[in-house]
Each structure stands twice: as structure tokens, then as C-alpha cells.
């Protein structure tokens, strides 16, 4: 009987500890178990830091592939982003004095930013690095991966343009050979609809998000080139 009581007490304490940890980390159970890039270290529960200034990396590789910094791995809900104050760090964004989470299904792809880009408002951006959704299995937070841009999801956020580049991992992924939205739709039926619906609804029915459909890789690359050129002009 004593052993049973001891086990019960240990189990209760473990559950209590897990609940306390989840409450401390934005109310998300297991939010502290999401892996991060090996090149980065945990500064605290809300920040990972590396040695390199992430935003000074070139957006486009010599072979035409594109670099993407993963901020939010596929399937997770915590809103992390590259820090504007310290571009060597990726941190858990705060909103209303709490770690920000998406109160919806987890992200349908790896969400992140394209380094070396800045799209001004006159070109439809907000001055920040381009957003990108990378289709494929989850990638550790803070990892820099090579991707192929295959399209762009045109969106409005409270009436302001908030487009998302759509990309695929260039290796070790079922999507690695995909080169266009048309090919994606032909070989992975429903994926683009899932992405479209997710972004239109993840902020809730009154969240202000409006999807305007997809454009092809050529349009996406034009946006990318403009954002990279604008970034260079500001350096």
C-alpha cells in the first residue's frame, strides 16, 4: 500500500510540475520540448541565440535556392520570430504581456523569414523580412534551410497586404521535387486549400484575414528579388 501511495504522490507531483511548466510557457504543454537548431543555444525559456546575425545572410544562394530561417516548426502554435533588437536571436513574441500562441490548429508548414530581404509598403510589404511557409516535415526552430519558392499566397490583414511566400524544402522531404503551385496541386491534392483555409481562419472569424488566392513561382520570385534589392539599398 505504501508503494502505491508513493507512486501516486510522484505521479501527482509530476503532473503538477507539467501543469506549472505549461502555464509558465504560454499555457502550451510540451512547448519546452520543441527542438532548436544545433547552432543555437537556449538563453532562457523564451529565447534562443546563435553566433551569426541572421538578417545579414544572403537571401538567394548561387544555385538559385533560397535561405529561410525557421521560426515556427510545422505543427506548433507558439509564435516565435527573429528579434529585431538582436538579429542573432529568435524569441517567443509577447502580446498583452503573455507569450503569444495561435489559438487554432498548429501551423501547416514551417513558418519563417527570408534573410536579406525587406519589402517596403510601396511594394506591398511592411518593411520587415519576407514571410515564408515551407511545406514539409517539422524543422528545428532557428534552423537555416535551403528552400525552393513555388508561389505566393496573396492576403489582406485588416485591409493591409500581408502576402506569404510558399516554398518547399530542397531535400529530405516528400515535397523536395515540387517546382510550382500547379505541380503541388496535381501531386498533393488539397494541400494548397489547407494552407489557404488555415491562414484565412487562424485568427478567428473576426481576425481580419482575407485570402486572395495564389500566384505562381514567377510572381513570388519577383517579390523576392524586389525585397532583396530593397534590403541591399538600405545597407
Beta strands, then each sheet from edge to edge (+ up, - down):
strand 1: 41-44
strand 2: 47-49
strand 3: 66-72
strand 4: 80-82
strand 5: 89-92
strand 6: 94-95
strand 7: 98-99
strand 8: 110-113
strand 9: 131-135
strand 10: 144-157
strand 11: 160-161
strand 12: 164-169
strand 13: 209-215
sheet 1: 1+ 2- 5+ 4-
sheet 2: 11+ 10- 3+ 8- 9+ 12+
sheet 3: 6+ 7-
sheet 4: 11+ 10- 13+
end
